[in-house]
């Protein structure tokens, strides 16, 4: 495990990418509707690009592979065994259970609590979808494995054990958790050594979990909310950063953003869990002083909860149950939309950067954690806005709600394989995924296969440095992922790319459930997800090596079936945004090259009306009748292809200028 990166400052460079979900290449016509070729329109889709149900199943298996303690008889990840059965003994407390955070064998309470909050939020929002995919019981088990541990760790109202083991000694060894010989010290926060962020996040986790269990186990739910209330009081009364009290957490999970966000986060979850206006009043009265209405973020993470706080405040505004606080809730909403607009490349401030392949790029190292939370926020925001009949009001231009879900799905699809490397970053999904995952247990043969002790140095010499794939496939592990240029090195020594974490996978549980249920239905929404979002604007594509006076935008306009095959129709608009009249405009078009088969012909694809500069090339000229491209002029054309690869990509290659007409 490496240092968990945190970014607070906004990025300033803007890039653009096609934000639709990907589809194959099969191009045809300029201003021609293929429905005229004896095709029939379809309003739903029965085939999908990715099996979100399978991804969901694997994501919940992952948490079973991260378990610490005595494993239950229902354990499905059989290469794991019991571990850390003496945790807490040095402090006179039973601290068995819980989760190892990532590829090591330390139980870090702060990211573990965020993991449980996200799993619980997933169940709260998408309980019926989890039920329809037969994964609800596994999601609840994943939550309870964490909350049972928190109940043990919260030994008194103002005492909470926030870590077992320490990263420095743990990282000096490469051992299976079943073999651990590293120190298992237990570290606590208390009134003299506070940790408002840790106590606040754990309060949020237990409050959210209490809602998830409310109709499943009322007694357990009540127990959780009681502890959540005590932890919130502890966090609020004895203020301080937990990383100043549990110093061994440095440099792994320092509280970079402080504890103000966790106090608001805990308060809004306790309001949801109890209906006690004390928590609502706290959330409103401290909105400004704790940064909720003044902090705009480009990330949502284990350390920084402001975007989650602001999105939940937006839901509260839409629900209309706190009308006395409308102005404060609207201020929260404005900051939530800062993040949403930035993800859509429509922010009035800096945008969230995109890699050339279309991945949100918030941190160059271990970026997938931010991608996963962003996908969750965008998905939940889509539902909040859509159900309330509202749309985003703080972006640079009007936004359709479908764009939120389209961008969320594009991120999920990138994770699952629609990326420049054509691999899944979710381990076990598909036929190509990382083989050298940075994970001690997965990289060493199971204790059930190789019962002999694998020592501290023996693990490094025999397995960490091995060029071979891991012997155990850690299904559902979302690795840290590629860099800002989509580069990825499948090497277990590169923890910044190949290490998975619980808080990477947790947000995807809700997103996978949401997409799986929608695609499995015959609803127009399900078709929209499969088709990448009809009507969702695709962000402009620009070249990086040519100063471009034009803007190119795409949107998915229609879908139909022809001779048993599905086709998607795109509208492409080219606009001259300069003050010059352009001539000899040349475009480079990628992702063209398949064929369209009709009942009696098979024709090589082309864009009719655009002229290729060479028979086998991918460079096109504008239609011959357009001799000049004037300022503010737009040219619109359509093309169609199968929903399998990515949408075609258009880049400006070159152009000339004319003085015949200037703006």
Buried (B, 14 or more C-beta within 10 A) or exposed (E): BBBBBBBEEBBEEBBBBBBBBBBBBBBBBBEBBBBEBEBEEBEBBEEBBBBBBBBBBBBBBBBBBBBBBEBEEEBEBEBBBBBBEEBBEEBEBBBBBBBBBBBBBBBBBBBBBBBBBBBBBBBBBBBEBBBBBEBBEBBBBBBBBBBBBBBBBBBEBBBBBBBBBBBBBBBEBBBBBBBBEBEBBBBBBBEEBBBBBBBBBBBBBBBBBBBBBBEBBEEBBEBBBEBBBBBBBBBBEBBBBBBBBBEBBEEBBBBBBBBBBBBBBBBBBBBBBBEEEEBBEBBBEBBEEBBBBEBBBBBBBBBBBBBBBBBBBBBBBBEEEBEEBEEBBBBBBBBBBBBBBBBBBBBEEBBBBBBBBBBBBBBBBBBBBBBBBBBBBBBBBBBBBBEBEBBBEBBEEEBBBBBBBBBBBBBBBBBBBBBBBEBBBBBBBBEEBBBBBBBBBBBBBBBEEEEEBBBBEBBBEBBBEBEEBBBBBBBBBBBBBBBBEBEBEBBBEBBBBBBBBBBBBBBBBBBBBBBBBBBBBEBEBBBBBBBBBBBBBBBBBBBEEEEBBBBBBBBBBBBBBBEEBBBBBBBBBBBBEBEBBBBBBBBBBBBBBBEBBBEEEEEEBBBBBBEBEEEEEBBBBBBEEBEBBBBEBEBEBBBBBBBBBBBBBBBBBEBEBBEEEEE
